[in-house]
Amino acid sequence: MTGPPKLLGRRAFPDAGRDAGMEPMGLNVIMMGAPGAGKGTQAGRFARERGLLKISTGDILREAIRAGNPIALEAKARMDRGELVDDPTIIAMVKERLMQPDAQQGFVLDGFPRTVGQAEALDVIMRERNNGPLIVVDVEVPPQELVRRLAMRRICVKCGNNALPSAARCAGCGGELEQRADDNQDVVLERLNVYQRTTKPVLEFYRERPTFRVVNGAQSLERVAHDLDAMIDDAAGVKAESL
């Protein structure tokens, strides 16, 4: 018995739609998990290795903040208080990004959707794109480990990337590191509470889908990466068989 086919490059299902003269469908992944679970790290790695576009709401917001966008500046103030940005703002930014040409062959979403309303809006966007299903992976980590990780986390003041606790400078650009304004203990606890109230229902929204998977994020980075890759390949294989 052979396992699910290995995904190569940007194409998830190389045979799907070929008989109808259609382009192969893309590999569209949602990386989910609580703050500190490591979903951003895994999303970036997976996107690089599979030749996919990584789309982070944080990156979109940072670009808009640097440009002085008033809506983005208000969104930043809300995040600094441990609150989530409102749905219409986030949905509009994500839709604009997903509709751009470089996203048509597949993507990895990091930090979206965070509410059921966003998840429902994403389903509408995916129907408009008509370019493959969503594969949803939840990186699951115990709450006490999340608090420990977040208390140690630092961010590059130049590019906004997270850094390992032992790092002296940003590994990406060499910039200085500082603790995030929303990573002090009180705000961390509030962020986790917000996640439980608003984002956990999103997992239930996706849980019964055949392309939903859960990976143990409390393992080593290497083991998480191995398990995550296998689960996404499996989910893609299951979906391809149903097409």
Secondary structure, DSSP 8 states (H G I E B T S, - for coil): -------BTTEEETTTTTTTT---EEEEEEEE--TTSSHHHHHHHHHHHHT-EEEEHHHHHHHHHHTT-HHHHHHHHHHHTT----HHHHHHHHHHHHTSGGGTTEEEEES---SHHHHHHHHHHHHHHTS--EEEEEEE--HHHHHHHHHH-EEETTT--EE-TT-SS-TTT---EEE-GGGSHHHHHHHHHHIIIIIHHHHHHHHTSTTEEEEETTS-HHHHHHHHHHHHHHHHHHHHHH-
